[in-house]
Amino acid sequence: MARITSALPWIFLAGVAAAMAFIVWVPYTTEKYIYPNVSSVPTTTVAMVLGASVKQSGELSPVLRQRADRGIELYMAGKVLKILVTGDNSELSHNEVNPVGKYMEARGVPKQDIFLDHAGFDTYSSMYRARDVFGVKSLTIVSQPFHLARAVLIARWLGLEAYGEAAGQGEEFLYNTIREMPATLKAFFDLAFYRTPKYLGPQFPIEGDGGSTWE
């Protein structure tokens, strides 16, 4: 027992070192899959627009608007055939996906090419559901640079051909960068234990009509 007790500090330090190494390794290993502009990113089936906050009025937050605009740009440039908007719609009063769908439709993207994932409660769930619910095999993930490395890593570990497309810098860069540290560690445990998302539900093949996913 005494030996175990004396070893605990070393175990803790080893765990901290491993955690920091993983945090540093994630952007290093995904850098080659992340692109700064639409012209250089490879062509894929889907642009995945990751969720962010929506104002009470239904207006998109600046961060989410940047993502939506870049998703539209990818579609209009012929870099993707479909758009998958994913986010948290766990409560009637909190909907991160419908406002984005309406925003895109108003700017010329056909409704049938916009899929809405109402159960993308976190990045891991969004990638898992893209694969198992929507049948996605290749995708371009749209988010700010601070988020893209983690998102691309998760997608590729789940077997998806994934690339990242940067959508501006977002707001509060330092805060978001620091926030990525625990989020990246959570991603490690999600992948290590192959966590199944809380909701999977019926399938909506991405080759079909996205209008069936609207509420």
Rosetta silent file (secondary structure, phi, psi, omega in degrees, C-alpha in Angstrom):
SEQUENCE: MARITSALPWIFLAGVAAAMAFIVWVPYTTEKYIYPNVSSVPTTTVAMVLGASVKQSGELSPVLRQRADRGIELYMAGKVLKILVTGDNSELSHNEVNPVGKYMEARGVPKQDIFLDHAGFDTYSSMYRARDVFGVKSLTIVSQPFHLARAVLIARWLGLEAYGEAAGQGEEFLYNTIREMPATLKAFFDLAFYRTPKYLGPQFPIEGDGGSTWE
SCORE:     score description
SCORE:     0.000 S_00000001
   1 L     0.000  -41.461  179.766    0.000    0.000    0.000 S_00000001
   2 H   -63.089  -37.870  179.053    2.846    2.386    0.862 S_00000001
   3 H   -64.891  -41.008  179.234    4.459    1.714   -2.506 S_00000001
   4 H   -63.581  -44.156 -179.750    1.223    2.513   -4.298 S_00000001
   5 H   -61.733  -43.342 -179.765    0.812    5.716   -2.323 S_00000001
   6 H   -67.866  -24.759 -179.032    4.353    6.829   -3.059 S_00000001
   7 H   -83.918  -16.267 -175.716    3.850    6.104   -6.742 S_00000001
   8 H   -56.808  -45.069  178.522    0.676    8.217   -7.057 S_00000001
   9 H   -59.021  -38.510  179.585    2.479   11.537   -7.677 S_00000001
  10 H   -69.138  -37.798  176.340    4.505    9.932  -10.448 S_00000001
  11 H   -63.188  -42.292  179.013    1.397    8.406  -11.987 S_00000001
  12 H   -62.044  -46.441 -179.340   -0.288   11.817  -11.852 S_00000001
  13 H   -63.826  -37.898  178.053    2.695   13.525  -13.493 S_00000001
  14 H   -64.954  -39.201  178.024    2.838   10.845  -16.183 S_00000001
  15 H   -64.556  -42.313  178.093   -0.852   11.378  -16.869 S_00000001
  16 H   -63.212  -43.219  179.869   -0.380   15.140  -17.140 S_00000001
  17 H   -62.535  -42.629  179.014    2.573   14.668  -19.478 S_00000001
  18 H   -64.683  -40.227  179.401    0.598   12.278  -21.677 S_00000001
  19 H   -63.180  -44.813 -179.986   -2.346   14.678  -21.774 S_00000001
  20 H   -66.191  -36.865  178.127   -0.145   17.607  -22.791 S_00000001
  21 H   -63.735  -40.110  179.442    1.578   15.483  -25.422 S_00000001
  22 H   -65.515  -42.865  179.852   -1.787   14.538  -26.929 S_00000001
  23 H   -60.086  -41.070  179.211   -2.930   18.175  -26.999 S_00000001
  24 H   -71.969  -36.170 -175.811    0.251   19.152  -28.865 S_00000001
  25 H   -69.227  -33.939 -174.981    0.086   16.127  -31.182 S_00000001
  26 H   -57.484  -55.917  179.582   -3.465   16.765  -32.438 S_00000001
  27 H   -65.064  -31.026  179.572   -2.788   19.933  -34.482 S_00000001
  28 H   -64.641  -43.126 -175.014    0.544   18.514  -35.681 S_00000001
  29 H   -80.504  -17.819 -178.411   -1.003   15.359  -37.090 S_00000001
  30 H  -104.996   -6.331 -174.983   -4.021   17.069  -38.699 S_00000001
  31 H   -53.215  -39.697 -175.700   -2.305   20.140  -40.154 S_00000001
  32 H   -70.016  -12.869 -179.572   -1.959   18.580  -43.616 S_00000001
  33 H  -100.431    0.820 -174.301   -5.747   18.078  -43.850 S_00000001
  34 E  -110.437  133.078 -173.384   -6.741   21.678  -43.027 S_00000001
  35 E  -122.697  144.298 -176.080   -7.063   24.355  -45.718 S_00000001
  36 L   -87.783  -13.451 -177.778   -7.301   28.146  -45.445 S_00000001
  37 L  -147.519  162.492 -174.553   -9.435   28.796  -48.536 S_00000001
  38 L   -67.137  -36.604 -174.455  -12.076   27.201  -50.725 S_00000001
  39 L   -63.877  -26.809 -174.760   -9.956   27.016  -53.880 S_00000001
  40 L   -97.543  -16.498 -175.292   -7.395   24.653  -52.335 S_00000001
  41 L   -73.630  141.366  177.967   -9.593   22.232  -50.379 S_00000001
  42 L   -63.581  156.899  176.992  -10.279   18.806  -52.000 S_00000001
  43 L   -78.510  132.599  177.324  -13.747   18.046  -53.352 S_00000001
  44 L  -133.650  177.773 -179.680  -15.906   15.956  -50.998 S_00000001
  45 L   -75.122  -40.039 -168.270  -19.541   14.928  -50.771 S_00000001
  46 E  -132.947  141.746  164.849  -20.545   17.082  -47.810 S_00000001
  47 E   -98.753  118.954  176.773  -19.687   20.322  -46.078 S_00000001
  48 E   -95.705  117.530  177.659  -20.321   19.838  -42.361 S_00000001
  49 E   -98.962  111.018 -176.539  -21.137   23.119  -40.639 S_00000001
  50 E   -77.497  145.727 -174.503  -20.591   22.653  -36.916 S_00000001
  51 L   -70.388  157.512  173.578  -22.988   24.287  -34.470 S_00000001
  52 L  -156.740 -177.387 -172.317  -22.457   27.377  -32.351 S_00000001
  53 L   -69.048  148.924  174.965  -24.669   29.783  -30.443 S_00000001
  54 E  -121.432  137.757 -179.997  -27.766   31.424  -31.899 S_00000001
  55 L   -69.646  158.691 -178.832  -29.196   34.659  -30.519 S_00000001
  56 L   -57.642  -28.714  179.108  -32.667   34.668  -28.938 S_00000001
  57 L   -74.245   -8.711 -175.589  -33.948   36.516  -31.995 S_00000001
  58 L    93.678   -4.308  178.638  -32.861   33.574  -34.165 S_00000001
  59 L   -74.234  141.814  179.916  -29.970   35.542  -35.640 S_00000001
  60 E   -71.582  141.116  173.207  -26.737   33.617  -36.051 S_00000001
  61 L   -66.271  159.577  179.559  -23.856   34.524  -33.781 S_00000001
  62 H   -54.400  -40.665  179.835  -20.781   35.933  -35.608 S_00000001
  63 H   -63.253  -45.938 -178.389  -18.956   32.607  -35.198 S_00000001
  64 H   -69.806  -35.369  177.812  -21.855   30.584  -36.607 S_00000001
  65 H   -64.785  -38.530  176.064  -22.430   33.048  -39.439 S_00000001
  66 H   -59.882  -42.660 -179.858  -18.790   32.668  -40.481 S_00000001
  67 H   -66.414  -44.839 -179.381  -19.254   28.909  -40.610 S_00000001
  68 H   -62.219  -43.955 -179.702  -22.532   29.140  -42.523 S_00000001
  69 H   -63.042  -39.684  179.432  -21.088   31.547  -45.077 S_00000001
  70 H   -69.587  -36.299  175.238  -18.084   29.312  -45.694 S_00000001
  71 H   -62.176  -42.227  176.694  -20.359   26.281  -46.100 S_00000001
  72 H   -62.001  -42.775 -179.783  -22.388   28.201  -48.691 S_00000001
  73 H   -60.915  -42.856  177.694  -19.170   29.207  -50.452 S_00000001
  74 H   -61.500  -42.504 -179.135  -18.040   25.577  -50.668 S_00000001
  75 H   -65.678  -48.243 -177.030  -21.400   24.551  -52.118 S_00000001
  76 H   -65.259  -28.444  179.111  -21.550   27.366  -54.662 S_00000001
  77 L   -82.777   -1.952 -179.857  -17.986   26.608  -55.777 S_00000001
  78 L    76.097   16.263  178.648  -18.913   22.985  -56.474 S_00000001
  79 L   -78.685  -19.523  177.453  -16.550   21.685  -53.790 S_00000001
  80 L  -140.774  157.906  177.994  -19.402   19.775  -52.118 S_00000001
  81 L   -98.048  -27.737 -176.292  -22.754   18.370  -53.218 S_00000001
  82 E  -135.439  163.180  173.926  -24.561   18.623  -49.885 S_00000001
  83 E  -124.760  130.460  177.036  -24.389   20.578  -46.640 S_00000001
  84 E  -113.063  111.111  178.803  -24.858   18.928  -43.240 S_00000001
  85 E   -95.441  120.426 -176.095  -25.654   21.419  -40.486 S_00000001
  86 E  -124.233  142.508 -179.035  -25.102   19.857  -37.083 S_00000001
  87 L  -179.765 -171.315 -174.540  -25.710   21.233  -33.614 S_00000001
  88 E   -93.307  118.606  173.314  -27.623   21.105  -30.360 S_00000001
  89 L  -130.122   44.569 -175.927  -31.414   21.054  -30.521 S_00000001
  90 L   -73.426  -19.920  178.563  -31.951   19.292  -27.182 S_00000001
  91 E  -131.606  152.417  179.996  -34.557   21.848  -26.086 S_00000001
  92 L   -60.525  -31.980 -177.230  -37.266   23.724  -27.962 S_00000001
  93 L   -83.894   -5.043 -177.922  -35.748   26.992  -26.792 S_00000001
  94 E  -130.377  103.185 -176.642  -32.257   26.041  -28.008 S_00000001
  95 L  -134.282  110.213 -177.576  -31.924   25.276  -31.705 S_00000001
  96 L   -93.924   -5.256 -172.194  -28.578   25.670  -33.446 S_00000001
  97 L  -109.299  -45.032 -178.821  -29.559   24.084  -36.759 S_00000001
  98 H   -56.315  -45.568  179.114  -32.895   25.392  -38.088 S_00000001
  99 H   -60.040  -34.638  178.850  -31.733   29.039  -38.196 S_00000001
 100 H   -69.295  -42.429  177.660  -28.659   27.993  -40.194 S_00000001
 101 H   -58.738  -44.958  179.359  -30.766   26.004  -42.647 S_00000001
 102 H   -65.730  -39.076  178.587  -33.071   28.982  -43.216 S_00000001
 103 H   -60.870  -43.795 -179.043  -30.083   31.306  -43.556 S_00000001
 104 H   -70.126  -41.699  179.784  -28.574   29.088  -46.257 S_00000001
 105 H   -62.001  -39.902  179.774  -31.829   28.595  -48.123 S_00000001
 106 H   -65.522  -18.228 -178.731  -32.366   32.363  -48.226 S_00000001
 107 L  -106.821   17.781  167.953  -28.948   32.692  -49.877 S_00000001
 108 L   103.160    1.498  176.975  -29.626   30.278  -52.683 S_00000001
 109 L   -85.362  123.889 -179.262  -28.826   26.795  -51.414 S_00000001
 110 L   -60.401  139.349 -177.336  -31.694   24.419  -52.333 S_00000001
 111 H   -57.519  -35.857 -177.114  -33.485   23.008  -49.317 S_00000001
 112 H   -67.525  -15.787  179.169  -33.098   19.447  -50.583 S_00000001
 113 H  -100.111    6.128  178.956  -29.312   19.816  -50.372 S_00000001
 114 E  -112.800  112.803  177.387  -29.313   21.020  -46.743 S_00000001
 115 E   -99.740  136.688  179.934  -29.420   18.268  -44.103 S_00000001
 116 E  -113.183  122.033  176.283  -30.071   19.223  -40.495 S_00000001
 117 E  -104.441  106.723 -174.832  -28.703   17.091  -37.655 S_00000001
 118 L   -83.287   -4.776 -177.310  -30.579   18.069  -34.500 S_00000001
 119 E  -119.346   29.653  175.101  -28.585   15.733  -32.214 S_00000001
 120 L   -86.907   70.122 -170.911  -25.051   16.887  -32.837 S_00000001
 121 L   -69.936  -23.230  174.074  -24.579   17.661  -29.157 S_00000001
 122 L  -152.342  174.175 -174.203  -20.784   17.690  -29.414 S_00000001
 123 H   -62.695  -40.584  179.381  -18.137   17.276  -32.102 S_00000001
 124 H   -61.664  -47.014  179.543  -17.716   13.553  -31.511 S_00000001
 125 H   -61.468  -38.624  179.642  -21.473   12.919  -31.780 S_00000001
 126 H   -62.178  -43.546 -179.411  -21.636   14.994  -34.965 S_00000001
 127 H   -69.951  -42.084  179.649  -18.925   12.926  -36.659 S_00000001
 128 H   -62.235  -45.583 -179.592  -20.302    9.612  -35.442 S_00000001
 129 H   -69.653  -33.863  175.940  -23.813   10.499  -36.617 S_00000001
 130 H   -57.438  -41.135 -179.438  -22.526   11.786  -39.959 S_00000001
 131 H   -74.678  -49.308 -170.007  -21.137    8.323  -40.575 S_00000001
 132 H   -91.973  -25.958 -179.719  -23.862    6.118  -39.079 S_00000001
 133 L   -97.457  -42.230 -175.198  -27.043    8.174  -39.539 S_00000001
 134 L  -101.895   -5.143  176.391  -26.346   10.090  -42.755 S_00000001
 135 L    67.806   28.086 -179.310  -24.007    7.601  -44.433 S_00000001
 136 L   -74.805  137.938  175.729  -21.292   10.180  -45.039 S_00000001
 137 L  -115.914  -34.992  177.844  -17.931    8.880  -46.242 S_00000001
 138 E  -130.966  139.378 -177.536  -16.131   12.084  -47.249 S_00000001
 139 E  -154.823  156.276  172.210  -16.647   15.555  -45.833 S_00000001
 140 E  -112.503  117.235 -176.585  -15.183   18.992  -45.411 S_00000001
 141 E   -86.765  129.396 -177.616  -15.569   20.246  -41.850 S_00000001
 142 E  -110.649  118.750  177.203  -16.234   23.963  -41.512 S_00000001
 143 E  -165.460 -179.170  176.548  -15.226   25.722  -38.307 S_00000001
 144 L   -77.109  157.018 -175.864  -12.721   28.189  -36.889 S_00000001
 145 H   -55.020  -36.493 -177.585   -9.020   27.161  -36.815 S_00000001
 146 H   -63.141  -20.314 -174.876   -8.974   26.611  -33.045 S_00000001
 147 H  -103.299  -24.873 -169.261  -11.606   23.864  -33.451 S_00000001
 148 H   -63.686  -39.325 -176.898  -10.668   22.250  -36.739 S_00000001
 149 H   -59.083  -46.916  179.529   -7.740   20.109  -35.593 S_00000001
 150 H   -64.145  -43.674 -177.973   -9.849   18.279  -33.021 S_00000001
 151 H   -63.100  -44.754 -179.934  -12.788   17.894  -35.401 S_00000001
 152 H   -65.841  -41.269  178.186  -10.663   16.482  -38.214 S_00000001
 153 H   -58.362  -48.835 -179.547   -8.883   14.095  -35.840 S_00000001
 154 H   -59.230  -48.078 -177.313  -12.167   12.689  -34.544 S_00000001
 155 H   -59.940  -44.182 -177.527  -13.591   12.262  -38.036 S_00000001
 156 H   -71.129  -34.693  175.500  -10.520   10.478  -39.357 S_00000001
 157 H   -66.605  -26.168  177.720  -10.298    8.175  -36.346 S_00000001
 158 L   -88.591    7.415  173.285  -13.912    7.225  -37.062 S_00000001
 159 L    90.849   11.533  179.995  -12.943    6.251  -40.606 S_00000001
 160 L   -91.806  145.292  170.750  -14.133    9.305  -42.522 S_00000001
 161 E   -80.791   98.568 -169.937  -12.189   10.977  -45.310 S_00000001
 162 E  -120.336  139.442  173.376  -12.183   14.365  -43.618 S_00000001
 163 E  -128.837  161.542  179.314  -10.686   17.747  -44.388 S_00000001
 164 E  -116.949  139.699  177.496  -10.989   21.044  -42.573 S_00000001
 165 E  -122.972  118.358 -176.364  -11.914   24.424  -44.015 S_00000001
 166 E   -71.553  136.161  179.803  -11.159   27.477  -41.903 S_00000001
 167 L  -122.569   77.991 -179.466  -14.019   29.954  -41.400 S_00000001
 168 L    70.211 -172.686  179.888  -12.468   33.103  -39.960 S_00000001
 169 L  -101.440  -17.120 -176.195  -10.876   33.302  -36.541 S_00000001
 170 L    78.397 -171.296 -179.656  -14.013   33.613  -34.417 S_00000001
 171 L  -109.133  159.899  176.112  -14.233   35.712  -31.285 S_00000001
 172 L    50.723   59.746 -172.848  -12.265   35.553  -28.029 S_00000001
 173 H   -56.386  -45.906 -177.907   -9.391   33.652  -29.636 S_00000001
 174 H   -63.248  -44.183  179.692   -7.434   33.104  -26.409 S_00000001
 175 H   -59.679  -46.281 -177.748  -10.507   31.838  -24.539 S_00000001
 176 H   -66.780  -35.623  178.363  -11.388   29.411  -27.313 S_00000001
 177 H   -64.926  -44.000  178.265   -7.813   28.164  -27.569 S_00000001
 178 H   -65.223  -39.666 -179.730   -7.673   27.431  -23.829 S_00000001
 179 H   -62.158  -28.354 -179.515  -11.111   25.807  -23.992 S_00000001
 180 H   -65.924  -22.962 -177.279   -9.800   23.386  -26.620 S_00000001
 181 H   -63.015  -56.855  177.113   -7.478   21.746  -24.089 S_00000001
 182 H   -66.257  -31.584  179.160  -10.138   19.925  -22.018 S_00000001
 183 H   -65.185  -37.366  178.434  -12.227   19.426  -25.156 S_00000001
 184 H   -67.938  -39.553  176.651   -9.298   17.671  -26.835 S_00000001
 185 H   -64.522  -39.282  177.038   -8.805   15.407  -23.821 S_00000001
 186 H   -61.442  -40.705  178.931  -12.512   14.549  -23.884 S_00000001
 187 H   -60.782  -38.836  179.009  -12.126   13.626  -27.552 S_00000001
 188 H   -59.554  -46.242 -178.731   -9.275   11.272  -26.623 S_00000001
 189 H   -71.018  -35.743  176.104  -11.454    9.391  -24.127 S_00000001
 190 H   -59.246  -44.564 -179.020  -14.433    9.348  -26.502 S_00000001
 191 H   -73.041  -39.607 -178.716  -12.277    7.713  -29.145 S_00000001
 192 H   -62.295  -38.283 -178.683  -10.433    5.425  -26.739 S_00000001
 193 L  -101.213    5.463  177.581  -13.690    3.987  -25.395 S_00000001
 194 L    47.382   56.237 -177.576  -15.540    4.320  -28.729 S_00000001
 195 L   -60.529  135.157  174.373  -18.443    6.124  -27.078 S_00000001
 196 L   -92.065  127.596  179.662  -21.836    5.685  -28.706 S_00000001
 197 L   -58.201  155.324 -177.614  -23.805    8.940  -28.941 S_00000001
 198 L   -60.534  -38.726 -178.732  -26.954    9.219  -26.872 S_00000001
 199 L  -122.913  133.238  169.963  -29.153    9.438  -29.969 S_00000001
 200 L  -118.920  -67.309  172.071  -28.783    7.724  -33.329 S_00000001
 201 L    77.906 -163.696 -176.240  -32.306    7.127  -34.607 S_00000001
 202 L   -67.380  158.087 -179.976  -33.506    6.703  -38.210 S_00000001
 203 L   -92.681  145.671  176.743  -31.136    7.023  -41.146 S_00000001
 204 L  -130.373   87.397 -176.298  -31.201    9.865  -43.655 S_00000001
 205 L   -53.758  131.972 -174.878  -28.888    8.929  -46.561 S_00000001
 206 L   -64.658  -19.140  178.215  -26.923   11.985  -47.639 S_00000001
 207 L   -76.592  -10.647 -175.496  -27.658   11.193  -51.287 S_00000001
 208 L   -88.017 -148.283 -175.701  -31.372   11.817  -50.631 S_00000001
 209 L   -99.536  115.085 -179.245  -33.531   14.860  -49.912 S_00000001
 210 H   -66.444  -19.428 -179.694  -32.348   16.991  -47.001 S_00000001
 211 H   -59.357  -23.300 -179.869  -35.812   18.494  -46.626 S_00000001
 212 H   -70.679  -13.187 -179.212  -36.878   15.368  -44.738 S_00000001
 213 H   -96.758   -3.784 -179.187  -34.597   16.389  -41.852 S_00000001
 214 L   -82.100  148.726  177.380  -36.170   19.816  -41.340 S_00000001
 215 L  -110.981    0.000    0.000  -38.633   20.403  -38.530 S_00000001
